[in-house]
């Protein structure tokens, strides 16, 4: 199960405070990009590693952590990567 | 010219360039299509490369940018991001500023 593998890799690398993975693969089955069999996932992750990083840098860190999974198992990955301080700001009313 | 040189040349000569699946008129992936829609909403002038027509560049750019998926949007030679970053920047109004600073809006 790919979403379990994603979870394991990201947990090991980032020790995230929050990690949510949504598997959207079923919604995309059959379209041209999904023909190779890669899944569609959305990740919400809160970790110290993202503090002070640009969005591009955050995505690059996550792609690096997932390594070869990005080549085959994952066709598309939506990413919402926050640092712990941003998460607190985002949720306080 | 090596593929890396071609990439560099494309990034240097085009203020805004979108590496995508398909073309702006006929995107072949929903994420590429959404990115085109955002650029159109900004009335952006941009070059595009259909990575399906250039398998060598398709693989080389992933290594070059440390970014394994498409689309990839570049403004003034800098990777801006893929579909979700582009949407996010658009919602914040920052994409419009980046495009204007690159002289790429009408």
N, CA and C atoms of all chains as a GROMACS GRO file, in nm:
protein
  597
    1UNK      N    1   0.085  -0.120   0.000
    1UNK     CA    2   0.000   0.000   0.000
    1UNK      C    3   0.088   0.124   0.000
    2UNK      N    4   0.079   0.204  -0.106
    2UNK     CA    5   0.172   0.315  -0.121
    2UNK      C    6   0.158   0.422  -0.013
    3UNK      N    7   0.034   0.449   0.031
    3UNK     CA    8   0.021   0.557   0.128
    3UNK      C    9   0.088   0.520   0.260
    4UNK      N   10   0.093   0.389   0.293
    4UNK     CA   11   0.167   0.344   0.412
    4UNK      C   12   0.316   0.369   0.396
    5UNK      N   13   0.368   0.342   0.275
    5UNK     CA   14   0.511   0.363   0.249
    5UNK      C   15   0.545   0.511   0.257
    6UNK      N   16   0.456   0.596   0.203
    6UNK     CA   17   0.478   0.741   0.210
    6UNK      C   18   0.486   0.784   0.356
    7UNK      N   19   0.391   0.732   0.434
    7UNK     CA   20   0.384   0.768   0.576
    7UNK      C   21   0.514   0.729   0.647
    8UNK      N   22   0.561   0.608   0.621
    8UNK     CA   23   0.683   0.560   0.687
    8UNK      C   24   0.802   0.647   0.652
    9UNK      N   25   0.819   0.675   0.521
    9UNK     CA   26   0.935   0.753   0.477
    9UNK      C   27   0.933   0.893   0.538
   10UNK      N   28   0.816   0.958   0.532
   10UNK     CA   29   0.808   1.095   0.582
   10UNK      C   30   0.824   1.100   0.734
   11UNK      N   31   0.771   0.999   0.803
   11UNK     CA   32   0.785   0.994   0.949
   11UNK      C   33   0.932   0.980   0.987
   12UNK      N   34   1.002   0.893   0.916
   12UNK     CA   35   1.144   0.871   0.946
   12UNK      C   36   1.225   0.997   0.924
   13UNK      N   37   1.201   1.064   0.811
   13UNK     CA   38   1.286   1.178   0.775
   13UNK      C   39   1.251   1.303   0.856
   14UNK      N   40   1.122   1.331   0.874
   14UNK     CA   41   1.082   1.462   0.928
   14UNK      C   42   1.035   1.459   1.074
   15UNK      N   43   1.007   1.342   1.129
   15UNK     CA   44   0.947   1.333   1.263
   15UNK      C   45   0.835   1.436   1.279
   16UNK      N   46   0.737   1.431   1.192
   16UNK     CA   47   0.637   1.538   1.187
   16UNK      C   48   0.544   1.541   1.308
   17UNK      N   49   0.500   1.663   1.341
   17UNK     CA   50   0.402   1.679   1.448
   17UNK      C   51   0.264   1.638   1.398
   18UNK      N   52   0.239   1.664   1.269
   18UNK     CA   53   0.113   1.625   1.206
   18UNK      C   54   0.147   1.563   1.071
   19UNK      N   55   0.081   1.453   1.041
   19UNK     CA   56   0.100   1.392   0.909
   19UNK      C   57  -0.029   1.326   0.865
   20UNK      N   58  -0.082   1.377   0.755
   20UNK     CA   59  -0.206   1.321   0.702
   20UNK      C   60  -0.185   1.289   0.555
   21UNK      N   61  -0.221   1.170   0.515
   21UNK     CA   62  -0.207   1.134   0.374
   21UNK      C   63  -0.342   1.090   0.321
   22UNK      N   64  -0.383   1.156   0.215
   22UNK     CA   65  -0.509   1.120   0.151
   22UNK      C   66  -0.479   1.056   0.017
   23UNK      N   67  -0.535   0.940  -0.006
   23UNK     CA   68  -0.514   0.868  -0.132
   23UNK      C   69  -0.631   0.900  -0.225
   24UNK      N   70  -0.601   0.981  -0.328
   24UNK     CA   71  -0.704   1.020  -0.425
   24UNK      C   72  -0.700   0.937  -0.552
   25UNK      N   73  -0.624   0.828  -0.549
   25UNK     CA   74  -0.599   0.754  -0.673
   25UNK      C   75  -0.728   0.712  -0.743
   26UNK      N   76  -0.825   0.670  -0.666
   26UNK     CA   77  -0.948   0.618  -0.728
   26UNK      C   78  -1.014   0.722  -0.816
   27UNK      N   79  -1.007   0.849  -0.774
   27UNK     CA   80  -1.073   0.956  -0.848
   27UNK      C   81  -1.008   0.980  -0.984
   28UNK      N   82  -0.885   0.933  -1.000
   28UNK     CA   83  -0.812   0.962  -1.124
   28UNK      C   84  -0.789   0.837  -1.208
   29UNK      N   85  -0.840   0.723  -1.165
   29UNK     CA   86  -0.815   0.599  -1.239
   29UNK      C   87  -0.862   0.616  -1.382
   30UNK      N   88  -0.779   0.575  -1.475
   30UNK     CA   89  -0.821   0.577  -1.615
   30UNK      C   90  -0.779   0.698  -1.693
   31UNK      N   91  -0.746   0.811  -1.629
   31UNK     CA   92  -0.706   0.924  -1.711
   31UNK      C   93  -0.563   0.905  -1.760
   32UNK      N   94  -0.524   0.983  -1.861
   32UNK     CA   95  -0.399   0.958  -1.933
   32UNK      C   96  -0.280   0.948  -1.839
   33UNK      N   97  -0.272   1.038  -1.743
   33UNK     CA   98  -0.157   1.042  -1.655
   33UNK      C   99  -0.151   0.924  -1.560
   34UNK      N  100  -0.265   0.860  -1.536
   34UNK     CA  101  -0.269   0.751  -1.440
   34UNK      C  102  -0.242   0.616  -1.507
   35UNK      N  103  -0.221   0.618  -1.639
   35UNK     CA  104  -0.205   0.492  -1.711
   35UNK      C  105  -0.085   0.412  -1.663
   36UNK      N  106   0.020   0.483  -1.624
   36UNK     CA  107   0.139   0.412  -1.577
   36UNK      C  108   0.116   0.349  -1.440
   37UNK      N  109   0.004   0.379  -1.378
   37UNK     CA  110  -0.030   0.315  -1.252
   37UNK      C  111   0.006   0.395  -1.130
   38UNK      N  112   0.069   0.512  -1.150
   38UNK     CA  113   0.108   0.593  -1.034
   38UNK      C  114  -0.014   0.651  -0.964
   39UNK      N  115  -0.006   0.659  -0.831
   39UNK     CA  116  -0.120   0.707  -0.754
   39UNK      C  117  -0.119   0.857  -0.737
   40UNK      N  118  -0.233   0.910  -0.696
   40UNK     CA  119  -0.248   1.051  -0.663
   40UNK      C  120  -0.268   1.061  -0.513
   41UNK      N  121  -0.184   1.142  -0.447
   41UNK     CA  122  -0.193   1.154  -0.302
   41UNK      C  123  -0.189   1.301  -0.261
   42UNK      N  124  -0.244   1.327  -0.145
   42UNK     CA  125  -0.230   1.460  -0.088
   42UNK      C  126  -0.175   1.447   0.053
   43UNK      N  127  -0.070   1.523   0.080
   43UNK     CA  128  -0.002   1.514   0.209
   43UNK      C  129  -0.013   1.646   0.284
   44UNK      N  130  -0.056   1.639   0.407
   44UNK     CA  131  -0.047   1.753   0.498
   44UNK      C  132   0.056   1.718   0.604
   45UNK      N  133   0.158   1.800   0.616
   45UNK     CA  134   0.266   1.766   0.708
   45UNK      C  135   0.312   1.892   0.782
   46UNK      N  136   0.330   1.875   0.912
   46UNK     CA  137   0.382   1.985   0.995
   46UNK      C  138   0.511   1.936   1.059
   47UNK      N  139   0.621   2.005   1.029
   47UNK     CA  140   0.750   1.962   1.083
   47UNK      C  141   0.846   2.079   1.094
   48UNK      N  142   0.938   2.067   1.188
   48UNK     CA  143   1.040   2.171   1.211
   48UNK      C  144   1.123   2.200   1.087
   49UNK      N  145   1.144   2.095   1.007
   49UNK     CA  146   1.234   2.107   0.891
   49UNK      C  147   1.189   2.216   0.794
   50UNK      N  148   1.062   2.257   0.800
   50UNK     CA  149   1.011   2.353   0.701
   50UNK      C  150   1.023   2.498   0.747
   51UNK      N  151   1.064   2.516   0.870
   51UNK     CA  152   1.079   2.651   0.924
   51UNK      C  153   1.176   2.733   0.838
   52UNK      N  154   1.130   2.849   0.793
   52UNK     CA  155   1.216   2.938   0.716
   52UNK      C  156   1.245   2.894   0.573
   53UNK      N  157   1.177   2.788   0.526
   53UNK     CA  158   1.201   2.740   0.390
   53UNK      C  159   1.093   2.792   0.295
   54UNK      N  160   1.131   2.815   0.169
   54UNK     CA  161   1.032   2.853   0.069
   54UNK      C  162   0.948   2.730   0.033
   55UNK      N  163   0.837   2.756  -0.036
   55UNK     CA  164   0.750   2.645  -0.075
   55UNK      C  165   0.823   2.547  -0.165
   56UNK      N  166   0.901   2.602  -0.261
   56UNK     CA  167   0.975   2.515  -0.352
   56UNK      C  168   1.072   2.426  -0.272
   57UNK      N  169   1.142   2.487  -0.176
   57UNK     CA  170   1.237   2.409  -0.095
   57UNK      C  171   1.167   2.301  -0.014
   58UNK      N  172   1.049   2.332   0.039
   58UNK     CA  173   0.974   2.233   0.117
   58UNK      C  174   0.935   2.114   0.031
   59UNK      N  175   0.885   2.146  -0.088
   59UNK     CA  176   0.846   2.037  -0.178
   59UNK      C  177   0.968   1.953  -0.217
   60UNK      N  178   1.081   2.023  -0.242
   60UNK     CA  179   1.202   1.949  -0.280
   60UNK      C  180   1.247   1.856  -0.168
   61UNK      N  181   1.236   1.900  -0.043
   61UNK     CA  182   1.273   1.815   0.070
   61UNK      C  183   1.185   1.689   0.074
   62UNK      N  184   1.056   1.709   0.050
   62UNK     CA  185   0.964   1.595   0.055
   62UNK      C  186   0.990   1.500  -0.062
   63UNK      N  187   1.010   1.556  -0.180
   63UNK     CA  188   1.041   1.471  -0.296
   63UNK      C  189   1.167   1.390  -0.271
   64UNK      N  190   1.266   1.456  -0.210
   64UNK     CA  191   1.392   1.386  -0.183
   64UNK      C  192   1.369   1.272  -0.085
   65UNK      N  193   1.288   1.298   0.017
   65UNK     CA  194   1.261   1.194   0.117
   65UNK      C  195   1.190   1.074   0.053
   66UNK      N  196   1.106   1.102  -0.045
   66UNK     CA  197   1.030   0.993  -0.108
   66UNK      C  198   1.112   0.921  -0.215
   67UNK      N  199   1.216   0.987  -0.263
   67UNK     CA  200   1.311   0.923  -0.354
   67UNK      C  201   1.247   0.851  -0.471
   68UNK      N  202   1.278   0.722  -0.482
   68UNK     CA  203   1.234   0.645  -0.599
   68UNK      C  204   1.083   0.628  -0.607
   69UNK      N  205   1.013   0.648  -0.496
   69UNK     CA  206   0.867   0.635  -0.503
   69UNK      C  207   0.807   0.733  -0.603
   70UNK      N  208   0.874   0.850  -0.617
   70UNK     CA  209   0.822   0.952  -0.709
   70UNK      C  210   0.832   0.906  -0.854
   71UNK      N  211   0.919   0.809  -0.880
   71UNK     CA  212   0.939   0.766  -1.019
   71UNK      C  213   0.830   0.671  -1.066
   72UNK      N  214   0.780   0.589  -0.977
   72UNK     CA  215   0.684   0.487  -1.019
   72UNK      C  216   0.550   0.496  -0.948
   73UNK      N  217   0.555   0.481  -0.815
   73UNK     CA  218   0.429   0.464  -0.742
   73UNK      C  219   0.346   0.591  -0.733
   74UNK      N  220   0.414   0.706  -0.742
   74UNK     CA  221   0.341   0.832  -0.723
   74UNK      C  222   0.338   0.911  -0.853
   75UNK      N  223   0.219   0.935  -0.901
   75UNK     CA  224   0.205   1.018  -1.022
   75UNK      C  225   0.191   1.165  -0.983
   76UNK      N  226   0.116   1.190  -0.877
   76UNK     CA  227   0.093   1.328  -0.838
   76UNK      C  228   0.085   1.336  -0.686
   77UNK      N  229   0.144   1.443  -0.632
   77UNK     CA  230   0.147   1.459  -0.488
   77UNK      C  231   0.113   1.603  -0.454
   78UNK      N  232  -0.004   1.622  -0.397
   78UNK     CA  233  -0.038   1.754  -0.346
   78UNK      C  234   0.029   1.768  -0.210
   79UNK      N  235   0.086   1.885  -0.184
   79UNK     CA  236   0.162   1.901  -0.060
   79UNK      C  237   0.119   2.027   0.013
   80UNK      N  238   0.090   2.009   0.141
   80UNK     CA  239   0.068   2.123   0.229
   80UNK      C  240   0.167   2.107   0.343
   81UNK      N  241   0.279   2.178   0.332
   81UNK     CA  242   0.388   2.159   0.429
   81UNK      C  243   0.405   2.284   0.513
   82UNK      N  244   0.387   2.269   0.643
   82UNK     CA  245   0.394   2.384   0.734
   82UNK      C  246   0.497   2.360   0.844
   83UNK      N  247   0.548   2.468   0.898
   83UNK     CA  248   0.631   2.457   1.018
   83UNK      C  249   0.538   2.465   1.138
   84UNK      N  250   0.583   2.418   1.254
   84UNK     CA  251   0.495   2.418   1.372
   84UNK      C  252   0.440   2.556   1.406
   85UNK      N  253   0.520   2.663   1.389
   85UNK     CA  254   0.472   2.797   1.423
   85UNK      C  255   0.363   2.840   1.325
   86UNK      N  256   0.378   2.806   1.199
   86UNK     CA  257   0.275   2.843   1.102
   86UNK      C  258   0.145   2.769   1.131
   87UNK      N  259   0.158   2.646   1.173
   87UNK     CA  260   0.038   2.568   1.201
   87UNK      C  261  -0.040   2.632   1.315
   88UNK      N  262   0.029   2.677   1.418
   88UNK     CA  263  -0.038   2.739   1.532
   88UNK      C  264  -0.109   2.867   1.488
   89UNK      N  265  -0.039   2.947   1.405
   89UNK     CA  266  -0.101   3.071   1.358
   89UNK      C  267  -0.226   3.041   1.275
   90UNK      N  268  -0.216   2.936   1.194
   90UNK     CA  269  -0.325   2.901   1.101
   90UNK      C  270  -0.451   2.859   1.172
   91UNK      N  271  -0.436   2.800   1.292
   91UNK     CA  272  -0.555   2.744   1.355
   91UNK      C  273  -0.611   2.832   1.466
   92UNK      N  274  -0.530   2.929   1.516
   92UNK     CA  275  -0.582   3.010   1.626
   92UNK      C  276  -0.680   3.113   1.571
   93UNK      N  277  -0.785   3.134   1.647
   93UNK     CA  278  -0.888   3.226   1.599
   93UNK      C  279  -0.876   3.358   1.675
   94UNK      N  280   2.440   2.033  -2.887
   94UNK     CA  281   2.413   2.090  -2.755
   94UNK      C  282   2.361   1.981  -2.662
   95UNK      N  283   2.415   1.975  -2.542
   95UNK     CA  284   2.367   1.874  -2.447
   95UNK      C  285   2.228   1.912  -2.396
   96UNK      N  286   2.162   1.817  -2.337
   96UNK     CA  287   2.027   1.844  -2.290
   96UNK      C  288   2.028   1.948  -2.178
   97UNK      N  289   2.131   1.945  -2.095
   97UNK     CA  290   2.140   2.045  -1.987
   97UNK      C  291   2.159   2.185  -2.045
   98UNK      N  292   2.240   2.194  -2.150
   98UNK     CA  293   2.257   2.324  -2.216
   98UNK      C  294   2.126   2.372  -2.278
   99UNK      N  295   2.052   2.279  -2.334
   99UNK     CA  296   1.922   2.318  -2.391
   99UNK      C  297   1.830   2.372  -2.282
  100UNK      N  298   1.828   2.305  -2.168
  100UNK     CA  299   1.743   2.352  -2.058
  100UNK      C  300   1.785   2.493  -2.017
  101UNK      N  301   1.915   2.512  -1.998
  101UNK     CA  302   1.964   2.643  -1.956
  101UNK      C  303   1.928   2.750  -2.058
  102UNK      N  304   1.943   2.715  -2.184
  102UNK     CA  305   1.912   2.812  -2.289
  102UNK      C  306   1.762   2.849  -2.287
  103UNK      N  307   1.678   2.748  -2.270
  103UNK     CA  308   1.534   2.776  -2.265
  103UNK      C  309   1.500   2.866  -2.146
  104UNK      N  310   1.564   2.839  -2.033
  104UNK     CA  311   1.534   2.918  -1.913
  104UNK      C  312   1.588   3.060  -1.925
  105UNK      N  313   1.698   3.076  -1.998
  105UNK     CA  314   1.756   3.210  -2.014
  105UNK      C  315   1.679   3.293  -2.114
  106UNK      N  316   1.626   3.230  -2.218
  106UNK     CA  317   1.567   3.307  -2.327
  106UNK      C  318   1.416   3.331  -2.308
  107UNK      N  319   1.355   3.257  -2.214
  107UNK     CA  320   1.212   3.275  -2.193
  107UNK      C  321   1.184   3.324  -2.051
  108UNK      N  322   1.134   3.447  -2.037
  108UNK     CA  323   1.108   3.500  -1.902
  108UNK      C  324   1.009   3.411  -1.825
  109UNK      N  325   0.913   3.353  -1.898
  109UNK     CA  326   0.819   3.261  -1.834
  109UNK      C  327   0.807   3.138  -1.922
  110UNK      N  328   0.832   3.023  -1.865
  110UNK     CA  329   0.822   2.900  -1.943
  110UNK      C  330   0.759   2.790  -1.859
  111UNK      N  331   0.665   2.720  -1.921
  111UNK     CA  332   0.593   2.612  -1.852
  111UNK      C  333   0.628   2.480  -1.919
  112UNK      N  334   0.686   2.391  -1.840
  112UNK     CA  335   0.709   2.254  -1.886
  112UNK      C  336   0.587   2.173  -1.846
  113UNK      N  337   0.519   2.118  -1.944
  113UNK     CA  338   0.388   2.060  -1.914
  113UNK      C  339   0.364   1.933  -1.994
  114UNK      N  340   0.257   1.864  -1.957
  114UNK     CA  341   0.213   1.748  -2.032
  114UNK      C  342   0.106   1.794  -2.130
  115UNK      N  343   0.136   1.786  -2.259
  115UNK     CA  344   0.046   1.836  -2.361
  115UNK      C  345   0.079   1.981  -2.394
  116UNK      N  346  -0.019   2.053  -2.446
  116UNK     CA  347  -0.001   2.192  -2.485
  116UNK      C  348  -0.108   2.276  -2.415
  117UNK      N  349  -0.091   2.410  -2.414
  117UNK     CA  350  -0.194   2.493  -2.351
  117UNK      C  351  -0.333   2.470  -2.412
  118UNK      N  352  -0.339   2.444  -2.543
  118UNK     CA  353  -0.469   2.420  -2.607
  118UNK      C  354  -0.521   2.279  -2.579
  119UNK      N  355  -0.430   2.189  -2.552
  119UNK     CA  356  -0.471   2.050  -2.530
  119UNK      C  357  -0.384   1.986  -2.422
  120UNK      N  358  -0.407   2.029  -2.297
  120UNK     CA  359  -0.329   1.972  -2.187
  120UNK      C  360  -0.364   1.824  -2.171
  121UNK      N  361  -0.264   1.744  -2.139
  121UNK     CA  362  -0.289   1.600  -2.126
  121UNK      C  363  -0.279   1.551  -1.983
  122UNK      N  364  -0.294   1.644  -1.891
  122UNK     CA  365  -0.298   1.607  -1.749
  122UNK      C  366  -0.372   1.720  -1.679
  123UNK      N  367  -0.453   1.685  -1.580
  123UNK     CA  368  -0.533   1.786  -1.513
  123UNK      C  369  -0.450   1.894  -1.445
  124UNK      N  370  -0.333   1.856  -1.393
  124UNK     CA  371  -0.250   1.953  -1.322
  124UNK      C  372  -0.188   2.053  -1.419
  125UNK      N  373  -0.145   2.002  -1.536
  125UNK     CA  374  -0.095   2.093  -1.638
  125UNK      C  375  -0.208   2.185  -1.686
  126UNK      N  376  -0.327   2.129  -1.702
  126UNK     CA  377  -0.442   2.208  -1.747
  126UNK      C  378  -0.477   2.319  -1.649
  127UNK      N  379  -0.475   2.287  -1.519
  127UNK     CA  380  -0.508   2.388  -1.419
  127UNK      C  381  -0.405   2.501  -1.418
  128UNK      N  382  -0.279   2.463  -1.437
  128UNK     CA  383  -0.172   2.565  -1.438
  128UNK      C  384  -0.189   2.659  -1.557
  129UNK      N  385  -0.224   2.603  -1.673
  129UNK     CA  386  -0.252   2.684  -1.791
  129UNK      C  387  -0.368   2.781  -1.762
  130UNK      N  388  -0.471   2.731  -1.697
  130UNK     CA  389  -0.587   2.817  -1.666
  130UNK      C  390  -0.548   2.935  -1.578
  131UNK      N  391  -0.462   2.907  -1.480
  131UNK     CA  392  -0.416   3.014  -1.390
  131UNK      C  393  -0.336   3.118  -1.469
  132UNK      N  394  -0.244   3.070  -1.554
  132UNK     CA  395  -0.162   3.164  -1.633
  132UNK      C  396  -0.252   3.245  -1.726
  133UNK      N  397  -0.352   3.181  -1.783
  133UNK     CA  398  -0.445   3.254  -1.870
  133UNK      C  399  -0.523   3.358  -1.791
  134UNK      N  400  -0.563   3.321  -1.670
  134UNK     CA  401  -0.638   3.415  -1.585
  134UNK      C  402  -0.552   3.538  -1.552
  135UNK      N  403  -0.421   3.519  -1.550
  135UNK     CA  404  -0.329   3.631  -1.525
  135UNK      C  405  -0.293   3.703  -1.655
  136UNK      N  406  -0.348   3.657  -1.766
  136UNK     CA  407  -0.315   3.712  -1.897
  136UNK      C  408  -0.164   3.710  -1.921
  137UNK      N  409  -0.104   3.600  -1.883
  137UNK     CA  410   0.041   3.588  -1.894
  137UNK      C  411   0.081   3.545  -2.034
  138UNK      N  412   0.194   3.600  -2.078
  138UNK     CA  413   0.258   3.553  -2.200
  138UNK      C  414   0.366   3.455  -2.157
  139UNK      N  415   0.361   3.334  -2.210
  139UNK     CA  416   0.459   3.235  -2.166
  139UNK      C  417   0.489   3.136  -2.276
  140UNK      N  418   0.611   3.084  -2.270
  140UNK     CA  419   0.649   2.975  -2.360
  140UNK      C  420   0.610   2.843  -2.294
  141UNK      N  421   0.597   2.740  -2.375
  141UNK     CA  422   0.570   2.609  -2.316
  141UNK      C  423   0.651   2.501  -2.387
  142UNK      N  424   0.677   2.395  -2.314
  142UNK     CA  425   0.741   2.276  -2.372
  142UNK      C  426   0.653   2.157  -2.335
  143UNK      N  427   0.614   2.082  -2.438
  143UNK     CA  428   0.539   1.959  -2.415
  143UNK      C  429   0.640   1.848  -2.387
  144UNK      N  430   0.649   1.805  -2.261
  144UNK     CA  431   0.755   1.711  -2.225
  144UNK      C  432   0.732   1.572  -2.286
  145UNK      N  433   0.609   1.544  -2.329
  145UNK     CA  434   0.586   1.416  -2.398
  145UNK      C  435   0.661   1.410  -2.531
  146UNK      N  436   0.691   1.528  -2.588
  146UNK     CA  437   0.760   1.530  -2.717
  146UNK      C  438   0.911   1.532  -2.702
  147UNK      N  439   0.959   1.532  -2.579
  147UNK     CA  440   1.103   1.544  -2.556
  147UNK      C  441   1.143   1.459  -2.435
  148UNK      N  442   1.143   1.327  -2.453
  148UNK     CA  443   1.166   1.236  -2.340
  148UNK      C  444   1.300   1.260  -2.271
  149UNK      N  445   1.402   1.297  -2.349
  149UNK     CA  446   1.534   1.320  -2.291
  149UNK      C  447   1.530   1.438  -2.194
  150UNK      N  448   1.468   1.548  -2.241
  150UNK     CA  449   1.456   1.667  -2.157
  150UNK      C  450   1.367   1.638  -2.036
  151UNK      N  451   1.262   1.560  -2.059
  151UNK     CA  452   1.169   1.527  -1.951
  151UNK      C  453   1.243   1.468  -1.831
  152UNK      N  454   1.335   1.374  -1.856
  152UNK     CA  455   1.410   1.312  -1.748
  152UNK      C  456   1.517   1.406  -1.693
  153UNK      N  457   1.584   1.477  -1.784
  153UNK     CA  458   1.697   1.562  -1.743
  153UNK      C  459   1.650   1.679  -1.655
  154UNK      N  460   1.535   1.736  -1.687
  154UNK     CA  461   1.488   1.852  -1.610
  154UNK      C  462   1.455   1.812  -1.466
  155UNK      N  463   1.403   1.690  -1.449
  155UNK     CA  464   1.372   1.642  -1.313
  155UNK      C  465   1.497   1.644  -1.226
  156UNK      N  466   1.609   1.600  -1.284
  156UNK     CA  467   1.736   1.598  -1.210
  156UNK      C  468   1.786   1.741  -1.187
  157UNK      N  469   1.776   1.820  -1.293
  157UNK     CA  470   1.826   1.958  -1.290
  157UNK      C  471   1.759   2.039  -1.178
  158UNK      N  472   1.627   2.021  -1.166
  158UNK     CA  473   1.551   2.106  -1.074
  158UNK      C  474   1.522   2.039  -0.939
  159UNK      N  475   1.564   1.912  -0.924
  159UNK     CA  476   1.526   1.835  -0.805
  159UNK      C  477   1.375   1.839  -0.785
  160UNK      N  478   1.306   1.820  -0.894
  160UNK     CA  479   1.160   1.827  -0.892
  160UNK      C  480   1.108   1.717  -0.984
  161UNK      N  481   1.048   1.613  -0.928
  161UNK     CA  482   1.022   1.493  -1.008
  161UNK      C  483   0.890   1.491  -1.085
  162UNK      N  484   0.812   1.598  -1.076
  162UNK     CA  485   0.681   1.592  -1.142
  162UNK      C  486   0.661   1.711  -1.237
  163UNK      N  487   0.559   1.699  -1.321
  163UNK     CA  488   0.519   1.807  -1.412
  163UNK      C  489   0.373   1.841  -1.387
  164UNK      N  490   0.334   1.966  -1.408
  164UNK     CA  491   0.407   2.077  -1.469
  164UNK      C  492   0.514   2.138  -1.377
  165UNK      N  493   0.605   2.214  -1.441
  165UNK     CA  494   0.702   2.297  -1.369
  165UNK      C  495   0.700   2.435  -1.434
  166UNK      N  496   0.674   2.536  -1.353
  166UNK     CA  497   0.671   2.673  -1.404
  166UNK      C  498   0.797   2.747  -1.362
  167UNK      N  499   0.862   2.812  -1.458
  167UNK     CA  500   0.981   2.892  -1.431
  167UNK      C  501   0.955   3.037  -1.468
  168UNK      N  502   0.992   3.127  -1.380
  168UNK     CA  503   0.987   3.270  -1.410
  168UNK      C  504   1.127   3.325  -1.390
  169UNK      N  505   1.177   3.390  -1.491
  169UNK     CA  506   1.314   3.443  -1.493
  169UNK      C  507   1.416   3.336  -1.451
  170UNK      N  508   1.399   3.217  -1.503
  170UNK     CA  509   1.494   3.109  -1.480
  170UNK      C  510   1.482   3.039  -1.347
  171UNK      N  511   1.390   3.086  -1.261
  171UNK     CA  512   1.373   3.027  -1.128
  171UNK      C  513   1.251   2.936  -1.126
  172UNK      N  514   1.268   2.819  -1.066
  172UNK     CA  515   1.153   2.731  -1.050
  172UNK      C  516   1.054   2.792  -0.950
  173UNK      N  517   0.932   2.816  -0.998
  173UNK     CA  518   0.827   2.870  -0.911
  173UNK      C  519   0.755   2.756  -0.841
  174UNK      N  520   0.735   2.646  -0.915
  174UNK     CA  521   0.671   2.530  -0.855
  174UNK      C  522   0.583   2.456  -0.953
  175UNK      N  523   0.507   2.363  -0.897
  175UNK     CA  524   0.410   2.287  -0.974
  175UNK      C  525   0.271   2.346  -0.955
  176UNK      N  526   0.172   2.267  -0.988
  176UNK     CA  527   0.034   2.316  -0.990
  176UNK      C  528  -0.010   2.376  -0.856
  177UNK      N  529   0.015   2.307  -0.746
  177UNK     CA  530  -0.046   2.357  -0.621
  177UNK      C  531   0.022   2.485  -0.571
  178UNK      N  532   0.153   2.498  -0.593
  178UNK     CA  533   0.221   2.622  -0.554
  178UNK      C  534   0.172   2.738  -0.643
  179UNK      N  535   0.155   2.711  -0.772
  179UNK     CA  536   0.108   2.814  -0.864
  179UNK      C  537  -0.031   2.863  -0.822
  180UNK      N  538  -0.119   2.770  -0.787
  180UNK     CA  539  -0.254   2.809  -0.743
  180UNK      C  540  -0.246   2.891  -0.615
  181UNK      N  541  -0.163   2.846  -0.523
  181UNK     CA  542  -0.147   2.914  -0.395
  181UNK      C  543  -0.097   3.058  -0.415
  182UNK      N  544   0.006   3.073  -0.500
  182UNK     CA  545   0.062   3.207  -0.526
  182UNK      C  546  -0.042   3.296  -0.595
  183UNK      N  547  -0.120   3.235  -0.682
  183UNK     CA  548  -0.223   3.312  -0.753
  183UNK      C  549  -0.328   3.365  -0.654
  184UNK      N  550  -0.368   3.279  -0.562
  184UNK     CA  551  -0.469   3.319  -0.463
  184UNK      C  552  -0.417   3.432  -0.374
  185UNK      N  553  -0.286   3.429  -0.348
  185UNK     CA  554  -0.227   3.534  -0.264
  185UNK      C  555  -0.196   3.660  -0.344
  186UNK      N  556  -0.210   3.653  -0.477
  186UNK     CA  557  -0.178   3.769  -0.562
  186UNK      C  558  -0.030   3.779  -0.594
  187UNK      N  559   0.049   3.684  -0.548
  187UNK     CA  560   0.194   3.693  -0.568
  187UNK      C  561   0.237   3.651  -0.708
  188UNK      N  562   0.161   3.559  -0.766
  188UNK     CA  563   0.197   3.513  -0.901
  188UNK      C  564   0.186   3.629  -1.000
  189UNK      N  565   0.078   3.707  -0.985
  189UNK     CA  566   0.058   3.822  -1.073
  189UNK      C  567   0.177   3.918  -1.063
  190UNK      N  568   0.227   3.939  -0.941
  190UNK     CA  569   0.342   4.028  -0.923
  190UNK      C  570   0.467   3.972  -0.989
  191UNK      N  571   0.490   3.841  -0.972
  191UNK     CA  572   0.607   3.778  -1.033
  191UNK      C  573   0.601   3.790  -1.185
  192UNK      N  574   0.482   3.768  -1.241
  192UNK     CA  575   0.466   3.775  -1.387
  192UNK      C  576   0.488   3.919  -1.436
  193UNK      N  577   0.432   4.013  -1.362
  193UNK     CA  578   0.447   4.153  -1.402
  193UNK      C  579   0.594   4.195  -1.395
  194UNK      N  580   0.664   4.150  -1.290
  194UNK     CA  581   0.805   4.183  -1.275
  194UNK      C  582   0.889   4.123  -1.388
  195UNK      N  583   0.841   4.013  -1.445
  195UNK     CA  584   0.912   3.950  -1.556
  195UNK      C  585   0.870   4.010  -1.690
  196UNK      N  586   0.779   4.108  -1.685
  196UNK     CA  587   0.730   4.171  -1.808
  196UNK      C  588   0.646   4.078  -1.893
  197UNK      N  589   0.578   3.984  -1.828
  197UNK     CA  590   0.509   3.879  -1.903
  197UNK      C  591   0.357   3.891  -1.899
  198UNK      N  592   0.307   4.007  -1.858
  198UNK     CA  593   0.162   4.023  -1.861
  198UNK      C  594   0.124   4.128  -1.965
  199UNK      N  595   0.000   4.115  -2.015
  199UNK     CA  596  -0.043   4.204  -2.123
  199UNK      C  597  -0.096   4.336  -2.068
   0.00000   0.00000   0.00000
